[in-house]
């Protein structure tokens, strides 16, 4: 039987008591699915979140009004690196603002690369995330567990891995170009994707590997076989900077839940 490790969850509300809003008693439950060792020697585990009915949590790029998740693995051992495999998020439009996230449940595969593949991986982590309904609540989750070699693949994690965004090549992308121009407080990036439409109202999200750089919502336009996305990139010192185009990730959302991910672009 798969072992699962309980997580301690602490919740603090952002709302004023004057609003008289009573929060659900079980707003969030969380477990760590142990997973299995892959052929590459990594451990494919997952964080599983279940939220109260009507509540949602956010994707790595939460949008205009969401709370981005933050992970702190201090206290863990036998971990060389951590990689997240985010399933396709939903698009939420509320009060003129667009956010991206997961409604009532999320299984987030987390792939750990061990220092010593023959030893267990000890996970100790603090995860700060937001959950929202009519109000937003910041939640701190403390994770603790030991991940052992030899476990069988977990079909729940497998289903989450099968729900990742489509690779760009499979969606028909033939080229991804981007032009960067300095602006007063950073860089304006215009990306042009040669890719067939994936829906009548496409939305692009631009990200950088450096999460300290603020990225504006992208202005997305379709012109025949080309999709363009323009976003402002503002670093913490609010100055123009040299952009590594290989670090650019563009995710395109289309109709019927289609999501396509583009990694890197050329000048």
Steps between C-alpha positions, in 0.01 A plus 500: 500500500625849417615698799373853529629764736267744673583866473443761767300793367485847652251752363489877544225711345559814297149632565390737770275359777262782416405316183341230711624227264519158664767277346438126441631279779687279252608756243799288393636152552840396369697178465836407352481205262821298526528407133777288348856505372517566128734337250709818521549446874272784611205470739165593345284605795206743522333754721126431511265781603126472560304821557155574638222517236522817291859581602803512272875533518748649255737393224870597506404817304176596678394792279381848586362439850625159614755404764805320359606182683841504670697191603778485760678163523733597787541207738475235226786258437631291210349743250714637218220679314120530480289524183126570483268357235198730502176355356293720268338776706157648445439863402284699743348837405350693791425871536703583191811316623640177357672239716626145447463211739325185614147454621450295820793261441859484377749217464835668434774253399833591661815330370792478743853429380686329788865547583520124574245295303536207740386694805155629603412863430398695810255777412458799731335799340291808556250590229322835493203519266169675459149357488206709385124503467332838552794580727866398490679323783879447528584147611826360636553125458783320679603180320697213656559152362755236404495382138640148458633324191309200366138618505275424202377780270199688636208525251378825660835667432504338156164659418632843603807452279270409211321834549799725433478773232552386141857527372532779245615268221195277544275808470661594167749768608753557221688801640515717812662842464523778756626856491609687812519877532608697806240706684547738793468234770586178317441328168200470267486156341299428186471132411376371166393138475442330165231262620145403394219642718395288799177689560302811407625703801861414572680633806879492540691509828869598493739378772871516577702248697605790727193544723629828643416670169140630489321413175191691390192328353576447132314678223408210271410535132435253218580584136440195283760238584690726739424561867673795666536571871646821643592534868710734714774342712603704806787382727535598866737789419257632233767533231546357148685166502644241262234239426585132460247391238543134592349582843172624347197274536174582322182310585204538266146429620229420245152355480376177662783501753785483247829629638827512305842570648784662304850491652752753374500728199753638254581856399 
